[in-house]
Amino acid sequence: MNPTFRLVLKSGPNSGQVFPLESSEIIIGRDINATFVINDPEVSRRHARLTLQGVNFIIEDLGSTNGTMVSGQRLAGPYILRPGELITLGEHTNVLFESTDPDATAASLRPMEAPAQPSFGAYTPPVTATESDFGNEPPFAVPSAQEYAGKIPSQPRQAARPRKKKTSSLVVILIILVAVLAFGCIVFAIFDALNLYCEIPGVMNFLIPGACPP
């Protein structure tokens, strides 16, 4: 269905009045013979005319005294109205051009259909395993408590410590030999510096026979 149109008086006399556009020609004015009568002294007797052409309404001013404006623009000739546009007649009368869709109204009156319920398949009970299903498998052996009785877990072997005793003995002997050698060197240096070879009787002659006179 084609949309229908109407005029809604927004301001001026009888504000809120709704006038359905049910004929192909509508005369707006103060005259009692006008199609849409607006009793406003600023509105002319035959102020404006709406003509249906196809699915659109054409508005034109009929030589009114105060003029006709659509959406703030003064009409200078025929103009195709669009739903939602505001028609101003004179100074204070504003008329809204609206469109109503009968299909939308009919759709809103239709009963709401219940949503389709989801379909579910037949219920299949779960399969429970029986003892026969495990007949070919060896039973799981659980160790008894007696197998662990009296058994103490073995301690991990400690790593063999290196034998330092023999090495320590060799170090001590080496230190002693170095000390004796150092002491002998010191004594020899003293004897040599003081020329004491023949001061100790018999020592030098023992080492070197005849080195010192008797």
C-alpha positions in Angstrom: 0.0 0.0 0.0 1.1 3.6 -0.7 1.9 5.8 2.2 -0.7 8.3 3.4 -0.1 11.9 4.4 -1.5 14.3 6.9 -1.1 17.8 8.2 -0.6 18.5 11.9 -1.1 22.0 13.3 1.9 22.7 15.5 1.2 26.3 16.4 -1.6 28.8 16.0 -5.4 28.3 16.5 -6.5 24.8 17.4 -2.8 23.7 17.9 -2.5 19.9 17.8 -5.3 19.4 15.2 -4.6 16.6 12.7 -6.0 16.8 9.1 -5.6 13.7 6.9 -5.0 14.4 3.2 -7.6 12.1 1.7 -8.4 14.1 -1.5 -6.2 15.1 -4.5 -6.7 18.8 -3.9 -6.7 20.6 -0.5 -7.2 24.4 -0.1 -5.8 25.9 3.1 -7.2 29.2 4.3 -9.4 31.2 6.6 -12.5 30.8 4.3 -15.1 28.5 5.8 -15.3 26.8 2.4 -11.6 25.9 2.4 -10.7 22.2 2.8 -8.5 22.9 5.8 -9.8 25.9 7.7 -7.3 27.9 9.9 -9.0 30.7 11.8 -6.0 33.0 11.9 -6.3 36.7 10.8 -2.8 36.5 9.3 -3.9 33.6 7.0 -5.6 34.6 3.8 -9.0 33.2 2.8 -7.4 31.0 0.1 -3.9 31.0 1.3 -2.2 27.8 -0.2 -3.1 24.7 -2.2 -1.9 21.1 -2.0 -2.3 19.0 -5.1 -1.6 15.2 -5.3 0.6 14.2 -8.3 1.5 10.6 -8.4 2.6 9.7 -4.9 3.7 13.3 -4.0 1.9 16.4 -2.8 2.7 19.7 -4.4 2.2 22.9 -2.5 1.9 26.4 -4.0 0.9 29.8 -2.6 -2.3 31.3 -3.9 -1.2 34.9 -3.7 -1.6 35.2 0.0 -0.9 38.5 1.8 1.7 37.2 4.2 3.1 34.4 2.0 3.9 30.7 2.5 7.2 29.2 3.6 8.5 25.6 3.7 11.3 24.9 6.1 12.1 28.6 6.4 12.2 29.2 2.6 9.5 31.5 1.0 7.7 29.8 -1.9 8.1 31.3 -5.3 6.3 28.5 -7.2 5.1 24.9 -6.8 7.1 22.8 -4.4 7.2 19.0 -3.8 6.6 18.4 -0.1 8.7 15.9 1.8 7.6 14.2 5.0 8.8 16.1 8.1 8.9 19.5 6.5 7.3 22.5 8.3 4.8 24.8 6.5 4.6 28.3 7.8 1.5 30.4 7.0 1.7 34.0 8.0 3.8 34.7 11.1 2.6 32.3 13.8 0.8 29.3 12.1 3.0 26.3 11.6 1.8 23.1 10.0 3.8 19.8 9.8 3.6 17.6 6.8 3.8 13.9 7.8 3.7 10.5 6.2 2.1 7.5 7.7 2.7 3.9 6.4 -0.3 1.6 6.6 1.9 -1.4 6.2 3.8 -0.5 9.4 0.6 -0.1 11.3 -0.8 -3.4 10.1 2.5 -5.1 10.9 2.3 -3.8 14.4 -1.2 -5.2 14.9 -0.3 -8.7 13.8 0.0 -11.2 16.6 3.6 -12.1 17.4 4.5 -15.6 16.3 6.0 -17.9 18.9 9.6 -18.7 18.1 10.1 -22.2 16.8 11.2 -24.6 19.5 14.5 -26.4 18.8 14.2 -30.0 18.0 16.2 -32.6 19.9 17.0 -36.1 18.8 16.1 -39.2 20.8 17.9 -39.6 24.0 20.6 -42.3 24.0 21.7 -43.5 27.4 25.5 -43.6 28.0 27.2 -47.0 27.7 28.4 -48.4 31.1 31.5 -50.6 31.0 31.1 -54.1 32.5 33.5 -56.5 34.0 33.6 -58.5 30.8 35.1 -55.6 29.0 38.2 -55.9 31.2 38.4 -59.7 31.1 41.4 -59.9 28.8 43.4 -57.3 30.7 45.8 -58.5 33.5 44.7 -57.2 36.9 46.7 -54.3 38.3 49.0 -55.6 41.0 49.2 -53.5 44.1 52.2 -54.2 46.3 51.3 -55.3 49.8 52.6 -53.7 52.9 54.5 -56.8 53.9 56.9 -56.4 51.0 58.1 -53.1 52.5 58.3 -54.4 56.1 61.9 -54.4 57.5 63.4 -52.9 54.4 65.4 -49.7 54.9 66.3 -47.9 51.8 70.0 -47.9 51.1 71.9 -44.7 51.6 73.6 -43.3 48.6 77.3 -44.0 48.5 79.4 -41.1 49.4 82.0 -40.0 47.0 85.5 -41.2 47.9 87.5 -38.5 49.5 90.9 -37.9 48.1 93.8 -39.1 50.3 95.6 -36.1 51.5 97.5 -37.9 54.3 100.4 -39.1 52.1 100.6 -35.7 50.3 100.8 -33.9 53.7 103.7 -36.1 54.9 105.7 -35.4 51.7 105.1 -31.7 52.2 106.4 -31.8 55.8 109.5 -33.8 54.8 110.2 -31.3 52.0 109.9 -28.4 54.4 112.3 -30.0 56.8 114.9 -30.6 54.1 114.6 -27.1 52.9 115.1 -25.8 56.5 118.1 -28.0 57.1 119.6 -26.9 53.8 119.0 -23.3 54.6 120.5 -23.7 58.0 123.6 -25.4 56.6 124.0 -22.6 54.1 123.8 -20.0 56.9 126.4 -21.8 59.0 128.7 -22.2 56.0 128.3 -18.5 55.2 129.2 -17.6 58.8 132.2 -19.9 58.9 133.4 -18.5 55.6 132.9 -14.9 56.6 134.7 -15.3 59.9 137.3 -17.8 58.7 136.4 -20.2 61.5 137.3 -23.4 59.7 140.2 -24.1 62.1 138.6 -22.7 65.2 136.7 -26.0 66.0 139.4 -28.6 66.6 139.5 -31.6 64.5 136.4 -30.7 62.3 138.3 -29.3 59.4 141.0 -31.9 59.6 138.3 -34.6 59.7 136.9 -33.3 56.5 140.2 -32.3 54.9 143.2 -34.0 56.5 146.1 -31.6 57.1 144.0 -28.5 56.4 144.6 -27.0 59.8 147.9 -27.2 61.8 147.8 -29.2 65.0 
